[in-house]
């Protein structure tokens, strides 16, 4: 506690931020949307654990909302970062790391004949959209209703400050719904520039839904028939569900794909991978940023990709995720509480039955937090290579306690009701 006003350090920082930042915090990082007790400010991270500014340590199942795939403060990544930082980061042009990373990245991603680099996922999805329009000379982009593709007027989940013109050429369909897809294609007519799809449906607050093979193949066929761009938004799932693009597992390669999150193990970097079909279009658009070619993040990405390439990273993440999923399922059954675990095991969403207002989820994750485990009540979570079996077992001890409290709470409500 702060002895001057009995506020915690986190509370003090929130109060200070509120005076100088609108709302105190913006977007998905706003802890006000989480159960009481969740910290807003953090001090450090190491491996699969994070520490808040009040010294509390948690096993981290959000991994910085996806960017951390090897673990916080990974030694090989940090060594590469230190070497590059000693030489320079943001210079008048890119460093040698720019070419090295492009070579390494295009070698990893099957459909990639070239790469462009940016700083965050919104940059990458927007570049994909722009390249698709430049390459086809058309305007309409098909996107799934409720899908998250970034935080900018054409795709922001908020309509504040957004005009109808910003989205005039977007057409919506339901993910995995072939009939809805065909209707959207018909609406686009001869003006179809591209279809943008998430690796799988991971809308916040809903059960995740893996892409069906027939859906993916039909999207590919339509783009071929219409000479339009198939764009896979791999910002969230990239490097966690497949060695290359996530839709490769379905036998489908896109024309363009957007990447960020885990690409540099927590350092700011995004990428667009493209086929030769859109190479010339990529040279014609104007997309740039003074920080986009900074060397430190690229050095971090090179190290990250090399570490991931030296082991069966996908297999490991799946196994460790399944260990947690199996434990949660057993606990839920033991306490007689209905839960739904959806999505890839390494990127799980856990939602409770009959919990439209997420009250059960808030109570459960709040109790897990009190026991040293950082989960999310509505968003998909993430595993890293730093999560070990012992960490999962320790986390399951905490979730067992959280289930027990939830069961007692529900029983008390039943008696009162």
PyMOL commands that set and color helices and strands:
alter all, ss='L'
color gray80, all
select helices_A, chain A and resi 9-20+27-29+31-33+63-66+75-87+97-108+121-136+164-167+178-191+213-226+246-250+261-264+276-284+295-309+313-335+345-347+359-370+389-416
alter helices_A, ss='H'
color red, helices_A
select strands_A, chain A and resi 42-46+49-52+57-60+114-118+140-144+170-173+192-198+229-233+256-259+270-274+339-342+349-352+373-374
alter strands_A, ss='S'
color yellow, strands_A
deselect
rebuild
show_as cartoon
